[in-house]
C-alpha cells in the first residue's frame, strides 16, 4: 500500500490508512455497483402465457386508416425522419455563415467526406452524382436514428391482439420496415441503371449486360449478370432492414432484461451501426453507378483507387478526404 | 414437437460462422496494410468499410431468414 501511496504522489511517511481508494479503484467500484444494482433490480420473467418477453413485429403495424390508406407506425417514423431532414436542410442553407458554427460544421462533415470520395471516384460527373448520394446517406442516417429517440418502440397503444394484450408502438424507425428499404433499393437500382444508359447509351448498356466479353461465354454469363444486378436490390434492402430491425430487437431485449446504465451502451452501439449502414448504402450506390458508367474493361477500378505511384501520391490521397 | 425455435437458432448460428471468419480476415488484412503504411488510411478506409458491409450482409441474410422462421 505504501508503494501506491508513493506512486500517487503522497507522502509515504504519513500515517498509512487501513484502506486506500486509488484514482482508478473508485470509478471501477461505482461501475460495478451500478451494474450489480441493475441486474438485481431486473424484473423476473413472467411465464404465464409462454409469450415472448418483448413485442416483436416484422411488419409495421397499422395505427389507423385515412380513407383506404392504412397508416402504420413505420410511416410515422418515416415522416419524422423526412420532416427533420427537410427542416434541418432549409435552416442550414438559409443561415449558412462563412465561418461555420458548431451545428453547421457537424452538418458539413458528411458533405465533405462524401464529396471527397465522389471526387476521387468520379470527378467528371461530380455535380450530377453528389446530390442523390448525399440525399440517400442523410435520409438513411436520419431514418436509422429515429429508433434511438426516447419513446420509439415503447410508447404505444394497448390493443387486443390474438387474445392477449399487446402494446403497439406509435413510432417505429423507418428503416426497420422492409417497405422503406425496398423502396430505397429500387431507387438505387433505377439510379444506376439510368446512369448506365445515360453514360453508355441504351445499346451500350444492353451490350454490357447481355453480351459477355468472349462472345461464346454469353449463354453462361448473361443469366449470372442479370441475376447479380437484380440481387443488388435484395441485398441493399435486406442489409439495411436486417441491421436496423435486429438493432431494434437488441434494444428491446436489453431493455427488458436489464436496467439503468446498461441499455445506454447498446444505444451507443446502435448509433454507430446506424451511421455505418447509412454510409454503406450511399457508398454501395456510388459503387454501382461507377460500375455501370465504367464502360468496357473499366469496371476493374471500382471503389479501389489505382495503386499509389509514390509517397507523394499516397500523401495526396490520404489528405484528399 | 415444435422445431421452429431450433430452426431459427440453427439459421442464424450456422449462418454467422462464415461471415465471422470473413470479417476477421478482412479486418486483419486492413490492419496489416495500415501498419505497413499509416499514411494510406484515407485510401484504405472506403474499400475497407465497403468490404465489411458486404461481408456482414451475408450474416444479415441468415438473420432475416431466422426472424422469418420465428415470426411468420
Contacts between the chains, C-beta under 8 A, distances in Angstrom:
chain1	res1	chain2	res2	distance
A	56	B	71	6.2
A	57	B	71	7.5
A	58	B	67	6.3
A	58	B	68	7.3
A	58	B	71	5.1
A	58	B	72	6.8
A	117	B	46	5.7
A	235	B	57	5.7
A	235	B	61	8.0
A	238	B	57	7.1
A	238	B	60	6.2
A	238	B	61	5.9
A	238	B	64	5.7
A	239	B	53	6.9
A	239	B	56	7.7
A	239	B	57	4.3
A	239	B	60	5.4
A	241	B	64	7.1
A	242	B	57	7.9
A	242	B	60	3.4
A	242	B	61	7.2
A	242	B	63	5.3
A	242	B	64	4.8
A	243	B	56	8.0
A	243	B	60	6.1
A	245	B	67	7.3
A	246	B	60	7.5
A	246	B	63	5.7
A	246	B	67	7.8
A	276	B	49	7.0
A	276	B	53	7.2
A	277	B	53	7.5
A	279	B	49	6.5
A	280	B	49	6.5
A	280	B	50	6.9
A	280	B	53	3.7
A	283	B	46	6.6
A	283	B	49	6.9
A	283	B	50	5.6
A	283	B	53	7.9
A	284	B	50	6.8
A	284	B	53	7.1
A	284	B	54	7.9
A	287	B	50	6.7
A	303	B	46	6.0
A	303	B	47	5.2
A	303	B	50	5.4
A	304	B	47	5.4
A	305	B	43	5.7
A	308	B	40	7.2
A	308	B	43	7.0
A	314	B	37	6.8
A	314	B	39	5.3
A	314	B	40	5.4
A	314	B	43	7.2
A	315	B	39	5.8
A	317	B	40	7.1
A	317	B	42	5.8
A	317	B	43	4.6
A	318	B	39	4.7
A	318	B	40	6.0
A	318	B	41	6.2
A	318	B	42	4.0
A	318	B	43	6.5
A	319	B	42	7.0
A	320	B	42	6.3
A	321	B	42	4.6
A	321	B	45	7.4
